[in-house]
Amino acid sequence: MATTEIDRTITTKPSASRSLDLKLEVVVIPVSDVDRAKAFYTRLGWRLDADFTSGDEWRVIQFTPPGSACSVIFGRNVTAAAPGSARGLYLIVSDLEAARRDLLDRGIAVSEPFHGAGDAHAGPDEPYLFGSVRANGVDPKRGSYSSFASFSDPDGNGWLFQEVTARLPGRIAAGDTSFASQADLSAALRRAAVAHGEHETRIGGHDENWADWYADYIVHEQAGQPLPS
């Protein structure tokens, strides 16, 4: 059996001299019925950015998920991929249960929450980031990146919610703290409020500098840095 050696000496540190941003802006998904797909993504509540057509030969539709910098495109004669063959399309959410409730309220079928099964990665389930074993329920430790739910469009293109509340170190610079939506900011404030309550219990009284503590907590959480105590 052939094996592949992984070169672990290659640095992953981004170049400080890079002056050109590369922004992923569009993902093309293959569908068989353009109008049916348009109705589905409209039902999701995504923003319709474009619906261009040229006779019966060509049509392109673009939708953008709320708070996303990347859009999806589908249509007629825009991709040679087989309809429904797109898998592993991840939507990052700060509150998995809220994201699931939103879909259910819109009449969209979505799976129950699931998480990875430790070091078991091979199994009977539809493959996703943690392999092909889906353990029921959210991650017991509610770790960031670790809880999922899945749904599909009418063609079977597969989407997953992934709950991310704190980024791994180095993923976001501390000076680049931002929120894509009011809901994400509210969720961050709620987590900071809980942590600050524990902080006040430890110090044995009211913290007059709570606003600075909140700000410090939110910036460090998003950047994946050690949280204030």
N, C-alpha and C positions, 0 to 999 in steps of 0.2 A: 504494500500500500504506500502510495506516495505521501510525503509529508512536506509541509511548507514552513520554512524557518521565518520567523518574524524578526526584522531588524529593530531591536529595541534601542539602538543608539541614535536613531533619527530624532532630532529635536522637534518638538511640537510648538515651540515658542514662536508666536507670530513675529514677522519682520517689522522692526521699528521704522524701516525706511519705506514701507508700502504707502503709496500715495493715492492709489486707486481703489475705491470701494467696489466690492462685488456683491450686489444685493439680489438675492433670490426673490423674484417678483411674481412669477407665473408658474403654475404646475398645470399641465394639460392632462385631462382625464378622458378616457374613451367611453362614449355612450352610444347606444343603438337608436334611441328615440329622443331627439333633441328637445321636443316640447315637453315630454314626460320628465326629462332631467331638469328642465328649466322650472317646471312646477314644483319638483321636489326641493330644489335649492332655494326657491322662493319661500317655500313652507318652512325651511330652516331659519328664515329670518335674515339671510345673508343679503348684502347690498348688491343689487344688479348694476353693474358698471357699463355693460355694453351688450347689444344684440344686433350684430351687423349681418347682412345677408346680400347675396348676389345671385338672384334667380334661384334655381333648384340645386345648383352645384356646390355652393359654398355658404356656410353660416358659422359665425363664431359668437359665443356667449361668454361673458366674464362675470363671475361673482366674487365677492370678497367677504370672508368671515368677519364678524365684528371684532375690531381691535387688531386685525391682522395686517401686516405689511405685505403679505403674499396673497395673490389671488389664484383662482382656478379658472381654466378655460375649457370649454367643450364645444362641440358643434359638428358640422358636416365637412368632411375633407380637411380636418385640422390635425389628425393623427392616424397613423396606420395601425396602432395598437388595437388589440381585440377588446370590444366593449366589456367592461367589468373587470379588466385585468389589472387595474391599479390597486395596489394593496399597501398597507402601512402608511396611510396618510394621517399624520398626527396633528391633532388640535390641542394645544397646551392650554390648560385651564387652571385657575387658582382654587376652584372649589368643584370637585368632581360631582358631588351630589346635586349641587345647583345646576350644573351643566346637564346632568341627566334629567332633572325635573323639567328643565326648559324644553328638551326634546319631547318628553312624554306629554307635556302640556300642548305641544304642537301636533300630537298624534303620530310621532315618529318612533318606531321601535328601536330600542337601545338595550344593550345587554346589562345585566347586573354588574356591579363593580367586581374587578378581579385584580390579582397581583401575581407576581412570580413565585415559583415554588423553590426558592433557595437555589441550590446547585443543580436542580433537575431542570433540564432545558429541552429534552426530547420527549414528545408525547403525542397525543391524538388531536390536540386543539389547533385551531388556526394560528399559524406562526405570527408572532409580534416581537417587540423589542427584546423580551426576556426569554424567547424560545417558543416552544409549542406546548407548554403546560400552563394552564390558567387556574390558579387557586382562588376559591370563592372569597368574595369580600374585599374591602380595601386593605392595603398593607397594614398589618397589626400595629406597626410602629408609626404609621402615617408618615413614612419617609417621603421626602420630595422625590419626584420622578418614578415612584413605585406603585401608584394606583392607577387603574385603567378602566375604561368601558368602551365598547365597540358598537358601531352601527354601519349600515351599508346603504348606498343609493339604490334605485330600482334596478340598475344593471349589475349590482354586486360589487362595485368599487368600494373598498373597505376603508372606513375611517375609524380612528381611535381617539378618545379623550385621554390625555395623560395629565395627571395632577402635578403641577410644579409650583411649590411655594417658596423655595430657596434654591438659587442656582449654585452649581458646583464652583469652587474657587477658580477664578480666572475667566469665567464665562462672560461676566459683565463687569466692566470697570466701575469702581465705586463712584466716579464722577459722572457716570452715565445713567444714574437711576432714573427710570421713567416708568409710566404705567400706560397701558394701551387703552384702558377704559376706567370709568368711574367704579365699576364693580371690582376690578382688580385692586384699585387703591383702597376701597372700603375693606376688602378682605385683608389687605396688609395692615390697615389700621386696627382691625379686630385682633389680629394675631399679636400686634404690638401691645394692645391694651391688656390682653391676657398675660403676656410676659412682664409687662410693667407692674401689674397687680402682684405678681410673684416677687418682683424686685422690691416693691414697697413692704411686702411682708418680711423680706430678708433684712431691710434696713430699719424696720420697726416704726414706720411713720410715713407721712405724706412727702412725696418728692416734688418740690416746687419747680424743679427743672424738667418736668415730665415731657414738655414739648421737645426739648433737645434730646431726651432719652428716646422718645418715639422716633425722631428723625434718624438718630444714630442706629437704632434697631432696624428700621426699614432699609436704610442704605446698606448696612452690613448683610442683612438677610438676602437682598436681591443680588449682591455681589458675591455671595457664598463665602463671606468672611466670618470669623468668630463673632458671636452675638454678645452684646453687653449683658452684664449680669447685675 
